[in-house]
Amino acid sequence: FGSRPGPGPRGERGEPPAMRVLVKCGDVKLEVPCGAGKQHMRWLALVVASRMQREQYPHAFRVPQRVKTGDGHVFRPRDVVCEKIKDGGEVIVELRKGATVPEEEEDSREWLEEAY
């Protein structure tokens, strides 16, 4: 009789389509699917760090240092992705280069302490 309707602008089960965030990390640009976007910024940063580690294997895993906008606004680690970034929005994830945080980078130290 009737054919079953295919998925439209919403997902197969009626949920909204997955949110995507464009991330620049160093010289690499990544597209990160975020589902409904209810995760924290620290989750986004860890996903990017993990993907970068796979891209640059056998280099060591680098801990995320901060997530920020192109104009320098730094997000808090527990900011919710969908509340701060629009679908298709762009952010920068910075990864820590060494084992310690330099003294002059107090904002990095605060981000790390709040995130982990």
C-alpha positions as CSV (number, residue, x, y, z in Angstrom):
1,F,0.0,0.0,0.0
2,G,1.9,3.1,1.0
3,S,5.6,3.3,0.9
4,R,7.5,4.1,4.1
5,P,8.7,7.8,4.0
6,G,12.4,8.2,3.9
7,P,14.3,10.4,6.4
8,G,13.8,14.0,5.7
9,P,15.6,16.9,7.3
10,R,15.3,15.1,10.6
11,G,17.0,11.8,11.4
12,E,15.5,8.4,10.9
13,R,13.9,8.4,14.3
14,G,12.7,11.9,14.2
15,E,15.6,13.4,16.1
16,P,17.3,16.6,14.8
17,P,20.2,16.0,12.4
18,A,23.6,15.8,14.0
19,M,25.4,19.0,14.8
20,R,28.8,19.5,13.2
21,V,31.6,21.7,14.3
22,L,34.5,22.7,12.1
23,V,37.7,22.7,14.1
24,K,41.2,24.1,13.3
25,C,44.0,22.5,15.2
26,G,47.4,23.7,14.1
27,D,47.5,23.4,10.3
28,V,44.7,20.7,10.3
29,K,41.0,21.3,9.8
30,L,38.6,18.7,11.0
31,E,34.8,18.3,11.0
32,V,33.5,16.9,14.2
33,P,30.0,15.4,14.4
34,C,28.5,16.3,17.8
35,G,25.1,14.7,17.8
36,A,22.7,17.0,19.6
37,G,25.7,19.0,20.8
38,K,25.0,18.5,24.5
39,Q,28.7,17.6,25.3
40,H,31.1,20.0,27.0
41,M,33.9,21.9,25.3
42,R,36.4,19.6,27.0
43,W,34.8,16.6,25.2
44,L,35.2,18.4,21.9
45,A,38.8,19.2,22.7
46,L,39.5,15.6,23.7
47,V,38.0,14.3,20.5
48,V,40.2,16.6,18.4
49,A,43.3,15.6,20.5
50,S,42.5,11.9,19.9
51,R,42.0,12.4,16.2
52,M,45.2,14.5,15.9
53,Q,47.2,11.7,17.7
54,R,45.9,9.2,15.2
55,E,46.8,11.5,12.3
56,Q,50.4,12.1,13.7
57,Y,51.1,8.6,15.0
58,P,53.5,7.6,16.5
59,H,53.7,11.0,18.3
60,A,52.5,11.2,21.9
61,F,49.0,12.2,22.8
62,R,48.8,16.0,23.4
63,V,46.5,17.3,26.1
64,P,44.0,20.0,25.0
65,Q,44.9,23.4,26.3
66,R,41.9,25.5,25.3
67,V,39.0,25.9,22.8
68,K,38.5,29.3,21.4
69,T,36.9,31.3,18.6
70,G,38.9,32.8,15.7
71,D,38.8,36.2,17.4
72,G,40.3,34.8,20.6
73,H,37.3,34.2,22.9
74,V,38.2,31.2,25.1
75,F,35.3,28.9,26.0
76,R,35.1,27.4,29.5
77,P,35.7,23.6,29.6
78,R,32.2,22.9,30.8
79,D,30.4,25.2,28.4
80,V,27.9,23.1,26.4
81,V,28.8,22.9,22.7
82,C,25.3,23.6,21.3
83,E,24.8,26.6,23.6
84,K,28.0,28.3,22.5
85,I,28.6,27.2,18.9
86,K,26.1,27.1,16.0
87,D,25.8,24.1,13.7
88,G,28.7,24.4,11.2
89,G,30.5,26.9,13.5
90,E,34.2,27.1,13.6
91,V,36.5,27.0,16.6
92,I,40.2,26.5,17.3
93,V,41.5,23.8,19.6
94,E,45.0,24.3,21.0
95,L,47.0,21.3,22.2
96,R,49.7,21.6,24.9
97,K,53.2,21.2,23.4
98,G,55.0,20.0,26.5
99,A,54.5,18.3,29.8
100,T,54.2,21.5,31.8
101,V,52.3,24.8,31.4
102,P,54.6,27.8,31.3
103,E,54.1,30.3,34.1
104,E,53.1,33.1,31.7
105,E,50.1,31.1,30.4
106,E,47.9,31.4,33.5
107,D,44.7,31.2,31.4
108,S,45.9,27.8,30.0
109,R,46.5,26.6,33.6
110,E,43.0,27.7,34.7
111,W,41.4,25.9,31.7
112,L,43.3,22.7,32.4
113,E,42.4,22.7,36.1
114,E,38.7,23.3,35.4
115,A,38.7,20.7,32.6
116,Y,40.5,17.9,34.3
